[in-house]
Amino acid sequence: MADPGRDARTRRAKKQAGGWVWPLVAAPGTLWLLLLFVAPLYVVLAILFGQIDPILRQPVPVWNPIEWNTIQFRFVIEHIVGDQGYFGPPLLRTAVYVGIASLLCLLISYPVAYFVARFAGRWQGVLLILLVAPFWISYMMRMLAWINLLQNDGLVNQVIGLVNPSWQVNWLSGHAVTVILGLAYGYVPYMILPLFAGLDRIPQQTLEAARDLGAGRFETFRRVTLRLSMPAIVTASLLTCLPMLGDYFTTDLLAGTPGNSMVGNLINNAVLTPGQTGQAAAFVVIVSLVSLVPMMLYVWVSRDREGVAS
């Protein structure tokens, strides 16, 4: 006859032994997060709420939160709106550019990822290599190629000239459309791969069950495929829009005018200007706070999916 006391002690010993497993598994990721996210963020906060050397005009970080000074952060906040709100337009422009470019990336990427996941067949591996290929080329080289296409005597204007020479456009003279297209062109690979991963994980049996229950192709896509791929859409949008928020290189190359500056340009200009490093840190904090919104959306969508699955 089994001893209930011994069985309880055995279960308790296994539970105590297993209690160390997951902390050990999570330790490398936790250490990585502390070194590459928490520590740099604290450095940014120490610079933002620190001092400025009155002679060299260099930032003097203050590591003790008790001694932090909010004057630089208040200066940025006070100049976002109002008569002196010259920081407001670049921030609003960033939101508009990133939003439109991310939507454009989604419209391009979803059909491509859907085709590769569902219909590529034995060519799936080859197509995936072609989708990854843009990562082998530096972002700067791809943007320089975009400049060659859009300059006055570039291929785009040459094609337009075949239809009507009067329609040719000076694309590189500060057009918002050029910046948005450049952002979409540069970051669209970051959206295709997560979408493919999410669509490829949808069980074929689920789609067949929907068809067996009388749903048409469009209804199956709308009520099954699209719903199950929603976490992948949110993840891909995060991976795309977050680096876009800090992008300044695209605007400098494709527009180069103050009327097209984004928050990344504000950060870059503040870093390069003596005495304004604290303002750059303030913009970094603002972008980080704004980035929490899509991250919370991702958590909500993931939790909602888990609730549906359970």
C-alpha positions in Angstrom: 0.0 0.0 0.0 1.4 3.4 -1.0 2.5 5.8 1.8 0.6 9.1 1.3 3.2 11.0 3.4 6.1 9.7 1.2 4.2 10.6 -2.0 3.6 14.1 -0.7 7.2 14.5 0.2 8.3 13.3 -3.3 5.9 15.7 -5.0 7.2 18.5 -2.8 10.8 17.6 -3.6 10.1 17.6 -7.3 8.4 20.9 -7.1 11.3 22.5 -5.3 13.8 21.0 -7.7 11.8 22.2 -10.7 11.5 25.7 -9.2 15.1 26.4 -10.2 14.7 25.3 -13.8 12.8 28.2 -15.3 14.8 30.9 -13.5 18.0 29.4 -14.9 16.5 29.2 -18.4 15.4 32.9 -18.1 18.7 34.1 -16.7 20.6 34.7 -20.0 17.7 36.6 -21.4 17.2 38.6 -18.2 20.9 39.5 -18.2 20.8 40.5 -21.8 17.8 42.7 -21.1 19.5 44.4 -18.2 22.7 45.0 -20.1 21.3 46.2 -23.4 18.0 47.8 -22.4 17.7 48.8 -18.7 21.3 50.0 -18.3 21.3 52.2 -21.5 17.9 53.6 -20.6 19.2 54.6 -17.2 22.2 56.3 -18.9 19.7 58.2 -21.0 17.7 59.2 -18.0 20.9 60.3 -16.1 21.8 62.5 -19.1 18.3 63.9 -19.5 17.9 64.8 -15.8 21.6 65.7 -15.4 23.7 68.8 -15.8 25.6 70.5 -18.6 29.2 71.5 -18.3 29.1 75.4 -18.6 32.5 75.5 -20.4 32.7 72.5 -22.6 28.9 72.3 -23.1 29.1 68.5 -22.6 26.5 66.5 -20.7 27.3 65.6 -17.1 25.2 62.6 -16.1 23.7 62.6 -12.6 23.4 59.0 -11.4 21.5 59.7 -8.2 17.7 60.1 -8.9 17.4 62.3 -5.9 19.5 64.9 -7.5 17.8 64.8 -10.9 16.9 68.1 -12.5 13.8 68.2 -14.9 14.6 71.5 -16.6 15.7 70.0 -19.9 12.7 67.7 -20.1 10.3 70.5 -19.2 11.9 72.6 -21.9 11.1 70.0 -24.6 7.6 69.5 -23.3 6.9 73.2 -23.2 8.0 73.6 -26.9 5.8 70.8 -28.3 2.6 72.8 -28.4 1.7 76.5 -28.3 3.3 79.5 -29.9 6.8 78.2 -29.3 5.9 74.6 -30.2 8.6 74.1 -32.8 9.1 70.5 -31.7 5.4 69.6 -32.3 5.4 69.5 -36.1 8.3 67.0 -36.4 6.7 64.7 -33.8 3.3 64.8 -35.5 5.0 64.4 -38.9 6.8 61.3 -37.5 3.5 59.7 -36.4 1.9 60.4 -39.9 4.9 59.2 -41.9 5.4 56.1 -39.8 1.7 55.3 -39.8 1.2 55.6 -43.5 4.5 53.8 -44.3 3.6 50.9 -41.9 0.2 50.5 -43.5 1.8 50.5 -47.0 4.3 47.9 -45.8 1.4 45.8 -44.5 -0.6 46.0 -47.8 2.5 44.9 -49.7 3.8 42.3 -47.2 0.6 40.4 -46.4 -0.2 39.1 -49.9 3.5 38.2 -50.4 3.7 36.3 -47.1 0.3 34.6 -47.7 1.4 33.4 -51.1 4.7 32.0 -49.8 3.1 30.3 -46.8 0.1 28.8 -48.7 0.9 28.4 -52.4 4.7 28.4 -52.9 5.0 24.7 -52.5 8.5 23.4 -53.2 9.6 26.9 -54.1 9.0 28.1 -50.6 12.7 27.8 -49.6 13.9 29.7 -52.7 11.3 32.5 -52.1 12.3 32.8 -48.5 16.0 33.3 -49.5 14.9 36.0 -51.9 12.9 37.7 -49.1 15.9 37.6 -46.8 18.3 38.8 -49.5 17.6 42.5 -48.8 19.1 42.1 -45.3 22.4 41.3 -46.9 22.6 44.8 -48.4 23.2 47.7 -46.1 20.4 50.2 -45.6 22.5 53.0 -46.9 23.2 51.3 -50.2 19.5 50.6 -50.7 18.7 54.3 -50.0 21.4 55.4 -52.4 19.9 53.2 -55.1 16.5 54.8 -54.4 18.1 58.2 -55.0 19.4 57.0 -58.4 15.9 56.0 -59.3 14.2 59.3 -58.2 16.7 61.9 -59.3 15.6 64.2 -62.2 17.2 62.1 -64.9 16.5 58.8 -63.0 14.5 55.8 -64.2 11.2 56.9 -62.6 11.2 60.2 -64.5 12.3 58.5 -67.7 9.3 56.2 -67.5 7.0 59.1 -66.7 8.5 61.0 -69.6 7.4 58.3 -72.0 3.8 59.0 -71.1 3.9 62.8 -70.7 7.2 64.8 -70.2 5.3 67.5 -68.3 4.4 65.0 -65.5 8.1 64.6 -64.4 8.6 65.5 -60.7 11.6 66.6 -58.8 11.2 63.8 -56.2 14.2 64.7 -54.1 13.2 68.3 -53.4 11.4 67.6 -50.1 8.3 65.7 -50.9 6.5 63.8 -48.1 5.5 61.1 -50.6 9.2 60.4 -51.3 10.0 60.0 -47.6 7.1 57.7 -47.0 7.9 55.5 -50.0 11.5 55.4 -48.9 10.5 54.2 -45.4 8.2 51.6 -46.8 10.9 50.4 -49.3 13.6 50.2 -46.6 11.5 48.4 -43.9 9.1 46.2 -45.8 11.4 43.1 -45.4 11.0 43.4 -41.6 7.3 42.9 -42.0 7.2 40.1 -44.5 9.1 37.5 -42.5 7.1 37.7 -39.2 3.9 37.6 -41.3 5.1 34.5 -43.1 6.0 32.9 -39.8 2.5 33.6 -38.4 0.6 32.5 -41.5 2.7 29.3 -41.9 1.8 28.2 -38.4 -1.9 28.2 -39.0 -3.0 24.6 -39.2 -4.3 23.5 -42.6 -6.9 21.4 -40.8 -8.5 24.5 -39.4 -9.0 26.0 -42.8 -10.3 22.8 -44.2 -12.8 22.6 -41.2 -14.1 26.1 -42.0 -14.6 25.1 -45.7 -16.4 21.9 -44.6 -18.7 23.9 -42.5 -19.8 25.9 -45.6 -17.5 29.0 -45.4 -16.3 30.3 -48.8 -12.8 31.3 -49.6 -13.3 34.9 -48.6 -15.2 34.0 -45.5 -12.6 31.5 -44.4 -9.9 34.1 -44.9 -11.8 36.8 -43.0 -13.0 34.7 -40.1 -10.1 32.2 -39.7 -6.9 33.2 -41.4 -7.0 36.9 -40.7 -8.1 36.4 -37.1 -5.4 33.8 -36.4 -2.8 35.9 -38.1 -3.6 39.0 -36.1 -0.8 38.5 -33.5 1.7 38.1 -36.4 0.3 41.4 -37.9 0.8 43.2 -34.7 4.3 41.7 -34.2 5.3 42.6 -37.8 3.9 46.2 -37.4 6.0 46.6 -34.2 9.2 45.3 -35.8 8.5 47.8 -38.6 7.3 51.0 -37.0 9.6 51.0 -34.0 12.8 51.4 -36.0 11.0 53.9 -38.3 10.3 56.1 -35.2 14.1 56.7 -34.8 14.9 56.9 -38.5 16.7 60.0 -39.7 18.8 58.7 -42.5 16.0 58.3 -44.9 14.7 61.8 -44.5 18.2 63.3 -44.8 18.8 61.5 -48.1 15.4 61.7 -49.8 14.3 65.1 -48.6 16.9 67.0 -46.6 14.6 69.9 -45.8 13.4 71.1 -42.3 9.8 70.7 -43.6 10.3 66.9 -43.7 12.2 66.4 -40.4 11.2 63.6 -38.1 11.9 63.0 -34.4 15.0 61.0 -35.5 16.3 64.2 -37.1 15.6 66.1 -33.9 17.6 63.5 -31.9 20.5 63.5 -34.3 20.7 67.3 -34.5 20.5 67.6 -30.7 23.3 65.1 -30.2 25.5 67.0 -32.7 24.8 70.4 -31.1 26.9 71.2 -28.0 24.7 71.6 -24.9 21.6 69.9 -26.3 22.3 66.3 -25.5 19.7 66.4 -22.8 17.1 67.4 -25.4 18.0 64.4 -27.4 17.5 62.2 -24.3 14.1 63.8 -23.8 13.1 62.9 -27.4 14.3 59.3 -26.8 12.2 59.1 -23.6 9.1 60.4 -25.5 9.5 57.9 -28.3 9.9 55.1 -25.8 6.7 56.1 -24.0 4.9 56.3 -27.3 6.2 52.9 -28.2 4.5 51.4 -25.2 1.2 51.8 -26.9 1.7 49.3 -29.7 3.5 47.0 -27.3 0.5 47.0 -25.0 -1.7 46.3 -28.1 0.5 43.3 -28.8 0.1 42.0 -25.3 -3.7 42.5 -25.5 -3.9 40.7 -28.9 -1.8 37.8 -27.7 -3.8 37.4 -24.5 -7.0 37.6 -26.5 -5.8 34.8 -28.7 -4.8 32.7 -25.8 -8.3 33.2 -24.4 -9.9 32.1 -27.7 -7.6 29.1 -27.8 -8.5 28.0 -24.3 
